[in-house]
Amino acid sequence: MNARQILYFDSMLTPKIITFVYWLSLVGVVIGGLGTMFAGRSFASFLMGLVVIGGGAIATRIYCELLIVLFKIHENIHKLAEKA
């Protein structure tokens, strides 16, 4: 990827960043879940922490996959436009 591709938006930079954002978000979900687990002193807060970790991990994965799908659609449309 050269500077011209980036400056003229011929190549997308964001898909490379999405993987980093996914792992960063996953760390945040785990920290938030652990905070929820041990913030209260009841079994319900412990279970809620597990739900936050599980649900947050799944939601983060789905969100990042949807973003990547959008960029894959862009790449395929770009390839079709080059063929025409």
NORGI-V675103 format. One line per field, one symbol per residue. psi: psi as a letter, one per 40 degrees, with the letter a starting at -180 (. if undefined). A space follows every 10 residues. Layout:
BEGIN
psi: ???
END
This chain:
BEGIN
psi: hidddddefd hhdddddddd dddddddddd dddddddedi fidddddddd dddddddddd dddddddddd dddddddddd ddd.
END
